[in-house]
Amino acid sequence: MLDLDLTQEIAALRSTFSDISAVVDVEAVKADIARLSEEAGKPDLWDDPAAAQKVTSALSHRQSDLKRITDVEQRLDDLDVLIELALEMDDEESAAEARQELAKLEEVIGQLEVQTLLDGEYDPRGAVVTIRSGAGGDDATDFAEMLMRMYLRWAERHKYPVKVMDTSYAEGAGIKSATFEIDVPYAYGTLSVEAGTHRLARISPFGSADKRQTSFAAVEVIPVMEEAVEVEIPENDIRVDVFRSSGPGGQSVNTTDSAVRLTHLPTGLVVSMQNEKSQIQNRAAAMRVLQTRLLLLKREEEAAKKKELAGTITASWGDQMRSYFLYGQQLVKDLRTGYEVGNPASVFDGDLDGLIAAGIKWRKRKDDD
């Protein structure tokens, strides 16, 4: 007789999924899709390309929201059918398939549950991620490149499209900095917990003394903003430098000065773009990122002022948030959440979901305190 009693596990999953559906408000999502579809179908939609892009992007995001919910709902129903067939046929192969699907659904619903905690103003947006090497010489630039690969592999695992916008290669190993965009729903809310200072401790492959080397890299995450209308930047506040795009070792990859660097003189913020085809496109992309950074900086300053007036301001910018140990005890430890992974290789290969989920839950608890 086949042993396949998954009643309690499925009931728990359905209960959790029901709570998720209530938070997402499926009917409201369907109403948004209907409204946006009507707007997208208007014959004069593309008379205003910027507005059209905003409508089509919003429609795509809401359709993705609904698909995630309906797909899980269908898979739960299919699992019930699979279990019923396995029991009727007394088929161990079908039973093994059912157990495997249950495990997959537990993972997917767990991810959806975490996503319901992403209720910030910008959380549903895509993300622009910038990685910069810090102290540590060649080890730091190599570490920055390791982090970039880690996030790109994470995106690949989830089948998220990535657009690399700028890469500044170091003279030795690795990169000085890199900026890339992951424009899928909730990429910002998900990856924003990765922002901060990351620390790597290992036996340096670049030295001959076999000594432990500590190096640092900073990760910045900002939301994709179609428009940053709240921030106006006077032309005389910006210095524009143009230069040729470069590859590893400083090798030129473009025969024209198409790369653009914008420096916001009042704040010192610098944005570089080199991966678009023309100088005009690179400048437009750089301006969009600069406007977003200035908007977020303004909001951070306002929030800090409120905390200062309330007497609860804390200095947290630049604090180390995660350590990666590649010598002795192999370990990745998030210093905010206490979450640990004993397999750094898997983390650097993009297995970040556990660390990210712990970070999102930690932030939610912190915000609710």
C-alpha positions in Angstrom: 0.0 0.0 0.0 1.4 3.4 -1.1 2.3 5.7 1.8 1.4 9.2 0.5 -0.4 11.3 3.1 0.4 14.9 2.4 -2.9 16.3 3.7 -1.5 18.4 6.5 1.4 19.8 4.3 -1.0 20.8 1.5 -3.5 22.3 3.9 -0.8 24.4 5.4 0.3 25.6 2.0 -3.2 26.4 1.0 -3.7 28.4 4.2 -0.5 30.4 3.6 -1.4 30.9 -0.1 -4.9 32.2 0.9 -3.3 34.8 3.2 -0.9 35.8 0.3 -3.8 36.2 -2.1 -5.7 38.4 0.3 -2.7 40.7 0.8 -2.1 40.9 -3.0 -5.8 41.5 -3.6 -6.2 39.6 -6.8 -9.4 41.3 -7.8 -7.7 44.7 -7.5 -4.9 43.4 -9.7 -7.4 42.2 -12.3 -9.1 45.6 -12.3 -5.7 47.3 -12.8 -4.9 45.0 -15.7 -8.3 45.8 -17.3 -7.8 49.6 -16.9 -4.2 49.5 -18.2 -5.2 47.2 -21.1 -7.8 49.7 -22.1 -5.2 52.5 -22.0 -2.7 50.4 -23.9 -5.2 49.8 -26.7 -5.9 53.4 -27.4 -4.8 54.3 -31.0 -3.1 57.5 -29.9 -1.1 55.8 -27.1 2.3 56.2 -28.8 1.8 59.9 -29.5 3.5 60.4 -26.2 6.2 57.7 -26.0 7.2 58.4 -22.4 3.6 58.0 -21.2 3.1 54.9 -23.4 6.2 53.3 -21.9 4.9 54.0 -18.5 1.5 52.4 -19.3 2.9 49.3 -21.0 5.5 48.8 -18.2 2.8 49.0 -15.5 0.6 46.6 -17.5 3.5 44.1 -17.8 4.2 44.3 -14.1 0.6 43.8 -13.0 0.2 40.9 -15.5 3.3 39.3 -13.9 1.8 39.8 -10.4 -1.4 38.0 -11.5 0.5 35.2 -13.3 2.6 34.4 -10.2 -0.6 33.9 -8.2 -2.6 32.0 -10.8 0.3 29.7 -11.6 0.7 28.7 -7.9 -3.1 28.2 -7.7 -3.1 25.9 -10.7 0.0 24.0 -9.4 -1.8 23.3 -6.1 -4.8 22.0 -7.9 -2.6 19.8 -10.2 -0.8 18.5 -7.1 -4.1 17.3 -5.7 -4.9 15.4 -8.9 -1.4 13.9 -9.0 -1.7 12.6 -5.5 -5.1 11.1 -6.3 -3.8 9.3 -9.4 -0.7 8.0 -7.5 -3.0 6.5 -4.8 -5.4 5.0 -7.3 -2.6 3.4 -9.3 -0.4 2.6 -6.3 2.4 4.2 -8.3 5.6 5.0 -6.4 7.0 7.0 -9.3 4.0 9.3 -9.3 4.2 9.6 -5.5 7.9 10.7 -5.8 6.9 13.3 -8.4 4.2 14.6 -6.0 6.6 14.9 -3.1 9.0 16.7 -5.3 6.3 19.1 -6.5 5.3 19.8 -2.9 8.8 20.8 -2.0 9.0 23.1 -5.0 5.6 24.7 -4.1 6.8 25.2 -0.5 9.8 27.1 -1.9 7.7 29.2 -4.3 5.0 30.1 -1.8 7.7 30.9 0.8 9.1 33.4 -1.7 5.6 34.9 -2.4 5.1 35.2 1.4 8.3 37.2 1.7 7.2 39.4 -1.2 4.0 40.3 0.6 6.3 42.1 3.1 7.5 44.4 0.4 5.1 47.2 0.9 7.5 50.2 0.6 6.7 53.0 -1.9 9.4 51.9 -4.4 9.4 48.1 -3.6 7.4 47.1 -6.7 9.9 48.7 -9.0 12.9 47.3 -10.8 16.4 47.8 -9.4 19.6 49.6 -10.5 22.6 48.0 -8.6 26.0 49.6 -8.3 29.0 47.7 -6.8 32.2 49.6 -5.9 35.4 48.2 -4.6 36.7 49.5 -1.3 39.8 49.0 0.8 42.0 46.0 0.0 43.8 46.6 -3.3 43.6 43.8 -5.9 41.6 41.7 -3.4 38.9 44.4 -3.2 38.6 44.8 -6.9 38.5 41.1 -7.3 35.8 40.9 -4.6 33.7 43.5 -6.3 33.8 41.4 -9.5 32.8 38.3 -7.4 29.8 40.2 -6.0 28.8 41.3 -9.5 28.9 37.8 -10.7 27.0 36.7 -7.6 24.1 39.0 -8.4 24.1 38.2 -12.1 23.9 34.5 -11.3 21.1 35.2 -8.9 19.2 37.0 -11.6 20.0 34.1 -14.1 18.6 31.6 -11.6 15.3 33.5 -11.5 15.3 34.1 -15.3 15.4 37.9 -14.7 16.8 40.0 -17.6 19.9 42.0 -16.7 21.2 45.1 -18.5 24.8 46.0 -17.6 25.0 49.8 -17.8 28.6 50.5 -16.9 31.7 48.7 -15.9 35.0 50.3 -14.8 37.8 47.7 -14.8 40.7 47.7 -12.5 44.3 47.8 -13.8 45.0 44.6 -12.0 42.3 42.1 -11.1 38.5 42.6 -11.0 36.6 45.9 -11.3 36.6 49.3 -9.7 32.8 49.6 -10.1 29.9 48.3 -12.1 26.2 49.3 -12.6 23.5 47.0 -13.9 19.7 47.1 -14.1 17.2 44.3 -13.2 13.9 45.7 -14.4 11.4 43.1 -13.1 8.6 43.6 -10.5 9.9 43.9 -6.9 13.5 43.7 -7.9 14.2 46.8 -5.9 12.2 45.7 -2.8 14.0 42.4 -2.9 17.6 43.6 -3.5 17.4 46.7 -1.4 18.3 44.6 1.6 21.7 43.8 -0.1 22.7 47.5 0.1 25.6 48.2 2.4 29.2 47.3 3.0 30.3 43.7 2.3 33.5 42.2 3.7 35.6 39.4 2.4 38.2 37.5 4.5 40.5 35.0 2.7 44.0 34.0 2.0 44.9 36.4 -0.7 45.6 34.9 -4.2 47.6 38.0 -5.0 50.2 37.9 -2.3 53.1 35.5 -1.7 53.0 35.4 2.1 49.8 33.3 2.4 48.5 35.8 4.9 44.8 36.5 5.5 43.6 39.5 3.6 40.4 41.5 4.4 38.8 43.5 1.7 35.6 45.5 1.3 33.1 46.4 -1.4 30.0 48.6 -1.3 26.6 47.7 -2.8 24.1 50.4 -3.7 20.6 49.6 -4.8 18.2 52.2 -6.2 14.8 51.8 -7.8 14.2 52.1 -11.6 12.4 55.4 -12.1 10.7 56.1 -15.4 10.5 59.8 -14.4 12.2 61.6 -11.5 10.1 64.8 -11.8 10.5 65.7 -8.2 14.2 66.6 -8.7 15.1 69.4 -11.0 18.9 69.7 -11.7 20.2 73.0 -13.0 22.6 72.6 -15.9 25.3 74.6 -14.0 25.1 72.0 -11.2 26.4 69.2 -13.5 29.8 68.6 -15.0 29.7 66.4 -18.1 32.8 64.4 -19.1 32.8 62.2 -22.2 35.4 59.5 -22.9 35.8 56.2 -24.8 34.3 53.1 -23.4 36.9 50.7 -22.0 37.2 47.0 -21.3 39.5 44.9 -19.0 43.0 46.4 -18.6 41.9 49.7 -20.0 41.5 48.4 -23.5 39.3 50.7 -25.6 36.1 49.0 -26.9 34.8 52.0 -28.8 36.4 54.4 -31.3 34.2 57.3 -30.4 33.8 59.3 -27.2 30.4 57.8 -26.4 30.8 57.1 -22.7 29.4 59.8 -20.3 30.3 60.7 -16.7 28.0 63.1 -14.9 29.2 64.8 -11.7 26.7 66.6 -9.5 28.8 69.4 -8.1 26.8 70.3 -5.0 26.8 66.7 -3.7 29.7 65.1 -5.4 27.6 62.3 -6.7 29.1 60.7 -9.9 27.3 58.5 -12.4 29.0 56.9 -15.4 27.4 55.1 -18.4 29.2 53.5 -21.3 27.1 50.6 -22.5 24.6 52.3 -24.6 25.3 52.8 -28.4 25.5 56.6 -28.4 26.6 59.5 -26.2 23.0 60.8 -26.1 21.7 57.5 -24.8 24.4 57.2 -22.2 23.7 60.7 -21.0 20.0 60.1 -20.8 20.6 56.9 -18.8 23.1 58.6 -16.5 20.7 61.5 -15.9 17.9 59.2 -14.9 20.1 57.4 -12.4 21.4 60.7 -11.0 17.9 62.1 -10.6 16.9 58.9 -8.7 19.9 59.1 -6.4 19.2 62.8 -5.6 15.5 62.0 -5.0 16.4 59.2 -2.6 19.1 61.4 -0.9 16.5 64.1 -0.3 14.2 61.6 1.2 17.0 60.1 3.4 17.9 63.6 4.7 14.2 64.3 5.5 13.9 61.0 7.4 17.1 61.6 9.2 15.9 65.1 10.3 12.7 63.6 11.6 14.7 61.0 13.6 17.0 63.7 14.9 14.1 65.8 16.1 12.7 62.7 17.8 16.1 62.0 19.4 16.4 58.5 17.8 18.8 59.1 15.0 21.4 56.4 14.4 24.5 56.4 12.2 24.2 53.3 10.0 25.5 54.4 6.5 28.5 52.4 5.5 28.2 49.9 8.3 29.4 46.3 7.5 26.3 44.2 6.9 27.7 40.8 5.7 31.0 38.9 6.0 32.3 36.2 3.6 34.9 33.9 5.2 36.9 31.8 2.6 39.5 30.4 5.0 39.3 28.0 7.9 35.6 27.9 8.7 33.9 28.4 5.3 31.0 30.7 6.1 28.8 33.6 4.9 27.2 35.5 7.8 24.7 38.4 7.7 25.5 40.6 10.7 22.1 42.2 10.9 20.0 39.0 10.8 22.4 36.4 12.1 21.6 34.2 9.1 24.5 32.0 8.1 25.4 29.8 5.1 28.1 27.2 5.4 28.7 27.0 1.7 30.2 30.3 0.4 30.7 28.8 -3.1 26.9 28.4 -3.5 26.3 31.9 -2.4 28.8 33.3 -4.9 27.1 31.2 -7.5 23.9 33.1 -6.9 22.2 31.1 -4.1 21.0 34.2 -2.3 17.3 33.7 -1.6 17.8 32.6 2.0 20.0 35.6 2.9 17.6 38.0 1.1 14.5 36.6 2.7 16.1 36.9 6.2 17.0 40.5 5.4 13.5 41.4 4.3 12.0 39.8 7.4 14.6 41.6 9.6 13.8 45.0 7.9 10.0 44.5 8.4 10.5 43.7 12.1 12.7 46.8 12.4 10.2 49.0 10.7 7.4 47.7 12.9 9.3 48.4 16.1 
